[in-house]
Amino acid sequence: MINVLAHRGSAAASGIHGLTSALIAITGLLVLRETRTVANDRRPLTASVG
């Protein structure tokens, strides 16, 4: 995308590359969210002493 923007690419090319990068970012955030949830679920349970 940097190459397209640096060389004054067409609006369609910029739009497609922008959409692709947005989808990759959203996918990355969803993966991070899922792995955080799985990590929290695997935490061992501790008994409260009281």
C-alpha positions as CSV (number, residue, x, y, z in Angstrom):
1,M,0.0,0.0,0.0
2,I,2.9,2.3,0.7
3,N,4.1,1.8,-2.8
4,V,0.7,2.7,-4.3
5,L,0.5,5.9,-2.2
6,A,4.1,6.9,-2.8
7,H,3.7,6.6,-6.6
8,R,0.2,8.3,-6.7
9,G,-1.7,5.1,-7.5
10,S,-5.3,5.1,-8.6
11,A,-8.1,5.7,-6.2
12,A,-9.3,2.1,-6.8
13,A,-5.9,0.7,-5.9
14,S,-5.7,2.8,-2.7
15,G,-9.3,1.7,-1.7
16,I,-8.6,-1.9,-2.3
17,H,-5.3,-1.8,-0.4
18,G,-7.0,0.2,2.4
19,L,-9.8,-2.3,2.7
20,T,-7.4,-5.2,2.8
21,S,-5.3,-3.6,5.5
22,A,-8.4,-2.9,7.5
23,L,-9.6,-6.5,7.2
24,I,-6.2,-7.8,8.3
25,A,-6.2,-5.4,11.4
26,I,-9.7,-6.6,12.3
27,T,-8.7,-10.2,12.0
28,G,-5.6,-9.6,14.1
29,L,-7.7,-8.0,16.8
30,L,-10.2,-10.9,16.8
31,V,-7.3,-13.4,17.1
32,L,-5.9,-11.5,20.0
33,R,-9.3,-11.4,21.7
34,E,-9.8,-15.1,21.2
35,T,-6.4,-16.1,22.5
36,R,-6.8,-13.9,25.6
37,T,-10.2,-15.6,26.3
38,V,-8.7,-19.1,25.9
39,A,-5.7,-18.1,28.2
40,N,-8.1,-16.9,30.9
41,D,-10.2,-20.1,30.7
42,R,-7.1,-22.3,31.2
43,R,-6.0,-20.5,34.4
44,P,-6.0,-23.0,37.3
45,L,-8.7,-22.6,39.8
46,T,-7.6,-21.7,43.3
47,A,-9.5,-22.5,46.4
48,S,-10.2,-19.7,48.8
49,V,-9.2,-20.4,52.3
50,G,-11.1,-18.5,54.9
